[in-house]
């Protein structure tokens, strides 16, 4: 299965063989597993296994990266790029040890209890506190890739609106369609052309993709183009119209309208803030 969210799985008892990006590896009591969004993973229990799984919306994770490195990042789009660079391993097994994992158990139990009683708004701050306590223990074990980033001041822009997710397994067709859009965002995709590539009708694709990602395929494509354009505006000196064409937008007016809808600023203003902050 794959999910459009980050998963943290803590083994509480028993053992299993896990199958994912790292190949085939055993997990036991004292281990935790981190799976990135859209990462396939399966398991074969050895007798029995009990786990607690935390589902983290990817936008939430990116927000945390942004605030953790707020002195170095200009906005959440840059935070997304940093997260993808630093946390480059899509699946990891963290060997915490039984004693350290045991520290997590009361917090995991409380997190589960406060997540299922329907009082999320009332428990919001306590849930955050419990999650941060868990993250503080496991973070030192997460493998990161070395990356150098240049200090810059923060530019004030409206953050990207989160995408709604149901934390349900992704259908293979939806995941494949998203992969195609990521691989070639500049291609002039239509819903019909994308549906042919994943062997669904356009209406079926629209339904399963929206169920998986909270956006239609073409709205998802707009999001990707806006993110690529923002990166180009931050990191290159390409003329804005050239940068727009490179991400797949042919009309400058349409591109500016879609970029502003997604980022909250026109491309021209976004570049001005970027230059001012550098």
C-alpha positions as CSV (number, residue, x, y, z in Angstrom):
1,X,0.0,0.0,0.0
2,X,0.9,3.7,-0.4
3,X,-0.6,6.7,1.3
4,X,-0.4,10.4,0.4
5,X,1.0,11.3,3.8
6,X,4.0,10.6,6.0
7,X,3.6,7.6,8.3
8,X,5.5,6.9,11.5
9,X,5.0,3.3,12.6
10,X,6.2,2.2,16.1
11,X,6.5,-1.5,16.8
12,X,5.1,-2.3,20.2
13,X,5.3,-6.1,20.3
14,X,6.1,-9.0,18.0
15,X,8.1,-8.8,14.7
16,X,7.7,-8.7,11.0
17,X,9.5,-8.6,7.7
18,X,9.0,-5.3,6.0
19,X,9.1,-4.7,2.2
20,X,9.7,-1.2,0.9
21,X,12.2,1.1,-0.8
22,X,15.0,-0.3,1.4
23,X,14.3,-3.9,0.3
24,X,13.4,-6.6,2.7
25,X,14.3,-6.0,6.4
26,X,13.1,-7.3,9.8
27,X,11.5,-5.0,12.4
28,X,11.1,-5.8,16.0
29,X,10.1,-4.2,19.3
30,X,12.2,-1.1,19.7
31,X,12.0,-0.2,16.0
32,X,10.1,2.6,14.3
33,X,9.5,3.0,10.6
34,X,9.2,6.2,8.7
35,X,7.5,6.2,5.2
36,X,7.4,9.2,3.0
37,X,4.2,10.1,1.0
38,X,3.4,7.8,-1.9
39,X,5.9,5.2,-0.8
40,X,4.8,1.6,-1.2
41,X,5.2,-0.7,1.8
42,X,4.1,-4.2,2.8
43,X,4.8,-6.5,5.7
44,X,4.7,-10.1,6.7
45,X,4.2,-10.7,10.4
46,X,6.4,-13.3,12.1
47,X,3.7,-14.8,14.3
48,X,2.2,-11.5,15.4
49,X,3.0,-7.8,15.5
50,X,1.4,-4.8,17.2
51,X,2.1,-1.3,16.0
52,X,0.9,2.2,16.5
53,X,0.8,4.3,13.3
54,X,0.9,8.1,13.2
55,X,-0.4,9.7,9.9
56,X,1.1,13.1,9.2
57,X,-0.3,15.3,6.5
58,X,2.6,16.3,4.2
59,X,1.6,20.0,4.3
60,X,1.8,19.8,8.1
61,X,5.3,18.3,7.9
62,X,6.4,21.0,5.5
63,X,5.1,23.7,7.8
64,X,7.2,22.2,10.6
65,X,10.3,22.2,8.4
66,X,9.6,25.8,7.6
67,X,9.3,27.0,11.2
68,X,12.2,24.8,12.3
69,X,14.4,26.6,9.7
70,X,12.5,29.9,9.6
71,X,15.7,32.0,9.7
72,X,17.0,30.4,6.5
73,X,13.9,29.9,4.4
74,X,11.9,32.4,2.5
75,X,8.5,30.5,2.3
76,X,7.0,27.1,2.5
77,X,7.7,26.4,-1.2
78,X,11.4,26.6,-0.3
79,X,10.8,24.6,2.8
80,X,9.3,21.8,0.6
81,X,12.4,21.8,-1.5
82,X,14.6,21.6,1.6
83,X,12.6,18.7,3.0
84,X,12.8,16.8,-0.3
85,X,16.6,17.3,-0.3
86,X,17.3,16.6,3.4
87,X,15.0,13.7,3.8
88,X,15.9,12.0,0.6
89,X,15.4,8.4,1.8
90,X,11.7,7.6,1.2
91,X,11.6,4.8,3.7
92,X,13.7,4.3,6.9
93,X,13.8,1.9,9.8
94,X,14.9,3.6,13.0
95,X,16.5,1.3,15.6
96,X,15.5,3.1,18.7
97,X,16.0,0.3,21.1
98,X,13.4,-1.1,23.6
99,X,14.2,1.3,26.4
100,X,13.9,4.4,24.2
101,X,10.8,3.0,22.4
102,X,9.3,2.3,25.8
103,X,9.4,6.0,26.5
104,X,7.0,6.6,23.6
105,X,4.3,4.2,24.7
106,X,2.4,6.5,27.1
107,X,2.5,9.3,24.5
108,X,1.4,7.0,21.7
109,X,-1.6,5.8,23.9
110,X,-2.6,9.4,24.7
111,X,-2.2,10.4,21.1
112,X,-4.5,7.6,20.0
113,X,-7.0,8.3,22.7
114,X,-7.2,12.0,22.0
115,X,-7.4,11.4,18.2
116,X,-10.5,9.1,18.3
117,X,-12.8,10.8,20.8
118,X,-14.0,13.4,18.4
119,X,-12.7,16.3,20.4
120,X,-9.8,17.3,18.1
121,X,-10.4,21.1,18.4
122,X,-10.5,20.9,22.2
123,X,-7.4,18.6,22.3
124,X,-5.5,20.4,19.6
125,X,-2.6,21.9,21.7
126,X,-2.2,18.7,23.8
127,X,-2.0,16.6,20.6
128,X,0.7,18.9,19.2
129,X,2.6,18.7,22.5
130,X,2.4,14.9,22.6
131,X,3.5,14.6,18.9
132,X,6.5,17.0,19.5
133,X,7.5,14.8,22.5
134,X,7.5,11.8,20.2
135,X,9.3,13.6,17.4
136,X,12.0,14.8,19.8
137,X,12.9,11.2,20.7
138,X,12.9,9.8,17.1
139,X,14.4,12.8,15.2
140,X,18.0,12.1,16.1
141,X,17.7,8.6,14.4
142,X,16.3,9.9,11.1
143,X,18.8,9.7,8.4
144,X,19.3,13.0,6.6
145,X,21.3,14.0,3.5
146,X,23.9,16.7,3.7
147,X,22.7,19.9,2.2
148,X,24.0,23.5,2.1
149,X,21.5,26.3,2.1
150,X,22.2,30.1,2.0
151,X,20.9,32.2,4.8
152,X,18.1,34.6,3.7
153,X,15.5,36.7,5.3
154,X,11.9,35.5,5.3
155,X,9.6,37.0,2.7
156,X,6.0,37.5,3.9
157,X,3.6,35.7,1.6
158,X,0.4,33.8,2.1
159,X,1.1,30.1,2.8
160,X,-0.2,27.5,0.4
161,X,-3.6,26.1,1.4
162,X,-3.3,22.5,2.6
163,X,-4.7,19.7,0.5
164,X,-7.4,17.6,2.1
165,X,-6.4,14.0,2.6
166,X,-8.4,11.0,3.9
167,X,-5.3,9.0,5.0
168,X,-6.6,6.0,3.0
169,X,-4.5,3.7,0.7
170,X,-3.9,5.2,-2.7
171,X,-5.2,3.4,-5.8
172,X,-2.4,2.5,-8.1
173,X,-4.0,4.4,-11.0
174,X,-4.1,7.7,-8.9
175,X,-0.5,7.2,-7.8
176,X,0.6,6.6,-11.4
177,X,-1.2,9.6,-12.7
178,X,0.5,11.8,-10.1
179,X,3.9,10.3,-11.0
180,X,3.2,11.2,-14.7
181,X,2.4,14.8,-13.7
182,X,5.5,15.1,-11.6
183,X,7.7,13.7,-14.3
184,X,6.4,16.1,-17.0
185,X,4.5,19.1,-15.6
186,X,5.3,21.2,-18.7
187,X,3.5,18.7,-21.0
188,X,0.1,19.9,-22.2
189,X,-1.9,17.4,-20.3
190,X,-5.6,16.9,-20.8
191,X,-7.7,14.7,-18.5
192,X,-8.4,12.4,-21.4
193,X,-4.7,11.9,-22.3
194,X,-3.8,11.2,-18.7
195,X,-6.7,8.8,-18.3
196,X,-5.5,6.8,-21.4
197,X,-2.0,6.5,-19.7
198,X,-3.5,4.9,-16.6
199,X,-6.2,2.8,-18.3
200,X,-9.2,4.5,-16.8
201,X,-12.0,6.6,-18.2
202,X,-11.7,10.4,-17.6
203,X,-14.6,10.4,-15.2
204,X,-13.1,7.4,-13.3
205,X,-9.7,9.0,-13.1
206,X,-11.1,12.3,-11.9
207,X,-13.0,10.5,-9.1
208,X,-10.1,8.3,-7.9
209,X,-7.5,11.0,-8.2
210,X,-9.7,13.5,-6.2
211,X,-10.3,10.8,-3.6
212,X,-6.6,10.3,-3.2
213,X,-5.2,13.8,-3.4
214,X,-8.1,16.2,-2.7
215,X,-7.7,17.8,-6.1
216,X,-8.6,17.0,-9.7
217,X,-5.7,16.0,-11.9
218,X,-5.6,19.3,-13.7
219,X,-5.8,21.3,-10.4
220,X,-2.9,19.1,-9.1
221,X,-1.0,20.0,-12.3
222,X,-1.6,23.7,-11.7
223,X,-0.1,23.2,-8.2
224,X,3.0,21.5,-9.5
225,X,3.5,24.3,-12.2
226,X,3.2,27.0,-9.5
227,X,5.8,25.2,-7.3
228,X,8.2,24.8,-10.2
229,X,7.7,28.4,-11.3
230,X,8.4,29.6,-7.7
231,X,11.6,27.6,-7.6
232,X,12.7,29.1,-10.9
233,X,11.9,32.6,-9.8
234,X,13.9,32.1,-6.6
235,X,16.9,30.3,-8.0
236,X,17.4,31.6,-11.6
237,X,17.5,34.9,-13.4
238,X,15.3,33.6,-16.3
239,X,12.8,36.2,-17.6
240,X,9.5,35.6,-16.0
241,X,7.7,34.8,-19.3
242,X,10.4,32.3,-20.2
243,X,10.1,30.6,-16.8
244,X,6.3,30.4,-17.2
245,X,6.7,28.7,-20.6
246,X,9.2,26.2,-19.2
247,X,6.7,25.0,-16.6
248,X,4.0,24.6,-19.2
249,X,2.0,27.8,-19.2
250,X,1.7,29.4,-22.6
251,X,-0.3,32.5,-21.6
252,X,1.5,35.0,-19.3
253,X,-1.9,36.3,-18.1
254,X,-3.2,32.9,-17.3
255,X,0.0,31.9,-15.6
256,X,0.1,35.0,-13.4
257,X,-3.5,34.4,-12.4
258,X,-2.9,30.7,-11.5
259,X,0.3,31.5,-9.7
260,X,-1.3,34.2,-7.6
261,X,-4.2,31.9,-6.7
262,X,-1.8,29.3,-5.4
263,X,1.0,31.4,-3.9
264,X,-0.8,34.6,-3.0
265,X,1.4,36.9,-5.1
266,X,2.0,37.7,-8.7
267,X,5.2,36.2,-10.2
268,X,6.7,39.6,-10.5
269,X,6.1,40.5,-6.9
270,X,7.3,37.1,-5.7
271,X,10.6,37.6,-7.6
272,X,11.0,41.1,-6.1
273,X,10.6,39.7,-2.6
274,X,13.1,37.0,-3.3
275,X,15.7,39.5,-4.6
276,X,15.1,41.7,-1.6
277,X,15.6,38.9,0.8
278,X,18.8,37.5,-0.8
